[in-house]
Amino acid sequence: MNFLTDYLFIPFIVFVVAYLCMRGMGKKAASEMSGIDLMIVMILGTTISEPIVSGKIGTAIWYSLLIVLFYILYSYLELFNFFKRWITPTPTILIDQGKIKIDGLKKERIEVEELLAQMRIDGYTEVNEIARATMEQTGEISFIPTEKARPLQGSDLQLDLSPTYLPIPLIIDGSVQKNNLHYINKDLPWLEGQLKPHNLEVQKLDSVILATYNVKGFLDLYRRQEQGNQG
């Protein structure tokens, strides 16, 4: 019984608690986390994993829940201006109208070379191409180009552009995505009609890796071991 508890039950409970805690903290990606977010994740990871070594699973769960509650409280306090100015770091301007702000670089402990490297990653080679560069709360640097340096827009050419459309997956690895089918207001009989020209049936889709609904209202089909689209 001790073997099952130590090597199966406790790790399983740790996994479940960790999953529920992370779900409770929200869907923020690691690249979008602020300093407090990363700190909470590190503390939470250490706290949750403690039972694997010490066996004190009850204490670890209690501490983990408290940490998540503190984090949720902190998140709500950020919504109020009175608390926000004290607990939320403000963005720092690094470049303003093509001029590097030395005070901003010193505040964020960023070297000029690092700033220039980030500019090149974002596709800018000259400081005078930047109207505003800001160190955001998440630690990322955002660049707003000047009017002359910004990418050409369709409105500049007075073009009547079609709206952007992302293909919607209807079949993935032989499985019909019923939620997506419902989203586009289609049903299984419609899908069967789309599959007939390919000699396929809804019940036999093992050969299909992916099928997507395109902007024209038809199905683009991709089979296993085939590279082309069978639309």
C-alpha positions in Angstrom: 0.0 0.0 0.0 2.9 2.4 0.8 4.4 1.7 -2.6 1.2 2.8 -4.4 0.8 5.9 -2.2 4.4 7.0 -2.6 4.9 6.2 -6.3 1.4 6.6 -7.8 -1.1 8.4 -5.6 1.0 11.3 -4.4 2.5 12.2 -7.8 -1.0 11.9 -9.3 -2.5 14.3 -6.7 0.5 16.7 -7.2 -0.2 16.7 -11.0 -3.9 17.4 -10.5 -3.4 20.2 -8.0 -0.7 21.8 -10.2 -3.1 21.6 -13.2 -6.0 23.1 -11.3 -3.8 25.9 -9.8 -2.4 26.9 -13.2 -6.0 26.9 -14.7 -7.1 29.1 -11.8 -4.2 31.6 -12.6 -5.4 32.1 -16.2 -4.1 31.5 -19.7 -1.2 34.0 -19.8 1.7 32.7 -21.8 5.2 32.7 -20.3 6.4 35.4 -22.7 3.5 37.7 -21.4 4.2 37.1 -17.7 5.3 40.0 -15.5 7.8 39.6 -12.7 5.1 38.8 -10.2 3.7 36.2 -12.5 7.0 34.4 -12.8 7.6 34.6 -9.1 4.3 33.0 -8.3 4.9 30.2 -10.8 8.3 29.4 -9.2 6.9 29.5 -5.7 3.9 27.4 -6.7 6.1 24.8 -8.5 8.3 24.4 -5.5 5.4 24.2 -3.1 3.4 21.7 -5.2 6.4 19.4 -5.7 7.3 19.2 -2.0 5.0 16.2 -1.2 7.0 14.0 -3.7 10.0 14.4 -1.3 8.5 14.9 2.1 5.1 13.3 1.8 3.3 16.3 3.4 0.7 16.5 0.7 -2.0 18.2 2.8 0.2 21.1 3.8 1.4 21.5 0.2 -2.1 21.6 -1.2 -3.1 24.2 1.5 -0.1 26.4 0.7 -0.7 26.1 -3.0 -4.3 27.1 -2.8 -3.4 30.1 -0.6 -0.7 31.2 -3.1 -3.3 31.0 -6.0 -5.8 33.0 -3.9 -3.2 35.7 -3.2 -2.4 35.8 -6.9 -6.1 36.2 -7.8 -6.4 38.9 -5.2 -3.4 40.7 -6.7 -4.9 40.4 -10.2 -8.1 42.0 -9.0 -6.3 44.8 -7.2 -4.5 45.6 -10.5 -8.0 46.6 -11.9 -8.3 49.5 -9.5 -6.3 52.7 -10.2 -5.6 53.3 -6.5 -3.7 50.1 -6.1 -2.5 49.8 -9.7 0.0 52.7 -9.4 1.6 51.0 -6.4 1.8 47.4 -7.5 2.0 47.5 -11.3 5.2 48.6 -13.0 4.7 51.3 -15.7 6.1 51.0 -19.2 9.5 52.7 -19.8 10.3 54.7 -22.9 13.6 53.7 -24.5 13.4 55.6 -27.8 11.3 58.7 -28.5 11.1 60.2 -31.9 14.3 58.6 -33.1 16.3 59.6 -30.0 17.6 57.0 -27.5 16.5 57.8 -23.9 19.6 57.0 -21.8 17.6 57.4 -18.5 15.2 54.7 -19.7 18.0 52.3 -20.6 19.6 52.8 -17.2 16.3 52.3 -15.4 15.7 48.9 -17.1 19.5 48.0 -17.1 19.6 47.6 -20.9 22.7 48.2 -23.0 22.5 50.1 -26.3 23.7 47.0 -28.1 20.9 44.9 -26.7 18.3 47.6 -27.8 19.8 47.6 -31.3 19.8 43.8 -31.5 16.1 43.8 -30.6 15.4 46.4 -33.2 17.1 44.2 -35.9 15.0 41.2 -34.7 11.9 43.3 -35.3 13.1 44.4 -38.7 14.4 47.9 -38.0 18.0 49.0 -38.7 18.1 52.7 -37.8 17.1 54.4 -34.6 15.6 57.3 -36.6 13.0 54.8 -38.0 11.5 54.4 -34.5 8.9 56.9 -33.3 8.6 55.2 -29.9 10.2 52.1 -28.3 8.8 51.0 -24.9 9.8 48.4 -22.4 6.4 46.8 -21.5 5.3 45.4 -18.2 5.9 41.9 -19.6 9.6 42.6 -20.2 9.2 42.8 -24.0 10.2 45.8 -26.1 7.6 47.2 -28.4 8.5 49.4 -31.4 6.3 51.9 -33.1 7.9 53.0 -36.5 7.8 56.5 -37.9 5.3 57.2 -40.7 8.1 56.8 -43.3 9.3 53.5 -41.9 6.1 51.7 -41.2 5.1 48.8 -43.6 2.9 49.7 -46.6 -0.8 49.3 -45.8 -3.6 48.4 -48.2 -5.3 51.7 -47.3 -2.2 53.5 -48.6 -2.9 52.2 -52.1 -6.7 52.6 -51.7 -7.2 48.9 -52.3 -10.4 47.1 -51.5 -9.0 44.1 -49.7 -10.8 40.9 -48.8 -11.1 40.1 -45.0 -8.5 37.8 -43.5 -9.9 34.3 -43.3 -8.4 31.4 -41.3 -9.3 27.9 -42.6 -11.4 26.0 -40.0 -10.3 22.4 -39.3 -13.3 20.0 -39.7 -11.3 16.8 -39.6 -8.1 16.2 -37.7 -6.4 12.8 -37.8 -9.5 11.1 -39.0 -11.7 12.6 -36.3 -14.6 15.0 -37.2 -14.5 18.3 -35.3 -18.2 18.6 -34.5 -17.8 21.9 -32.6 -16.2 23.5 -35.7 -18.8 22.0 -37.9 -21.5 23.6 -35.8 -19.6 26.9 -35.8 -19.9 27.2 -39.5 -23.6 26.2 -39.4 -23.0 22.9 -41.2 -23.9 19.3 -40.3 -22.8 15.8 -41.0 -24.9 15.3 -44.2 -23.1 18.4 -45.6 -19.7 16.9 -44.7 -20.7 13.6 -46.2 -21.5 15.4 -49.5 -18.1 17.1 -49.4 -16.4 13.7 -48.9 -18.2 11.8 -51.7 -16.0 13.2 -54.5 -13.0 11.8 -52.6 -14.6 8.4 -52.1 -14.7 8.8 -48.4 -17.3 8.3 -45.7 -17.7 10.0 -42.3 -17.2 6.6 -40.6 -14.0 5.8 -42.5 -11.6 8.7 -42.3 -8.4 7.0 -41.2 -6.6 8.2 -44.3 -7.3 11.9 -43.7 -4.8 13.9 -41.7 -6.5 17.2 -42.1 -9.6 18.7 -43.8 -10.3 22.4 -43.5 -13.2 24.7 -44.5 -11.9 27.3 -46.9 -13.0 30.9 -47.7 -14.9 29.6 -50.8 -17.1 27.4 -48.7 -15.5 24.1 -49.7 -13.3 21.4 -48.1 -9.6 21.2 -48.6 -8.5 17.7 -47.9 -5.0 16.4 -46.9 -4.4 12.6 -46.9 -1.7 10.6 -45.3 1.5 10.3 -47.3 0.3 12.9 -49.7 1.7 16.4 -49.9 -0.8 18.1 -52.2 -4.2 19.5 -51.3 -7.1 17.6 -52.6 -9.7 20.4 -52.5 
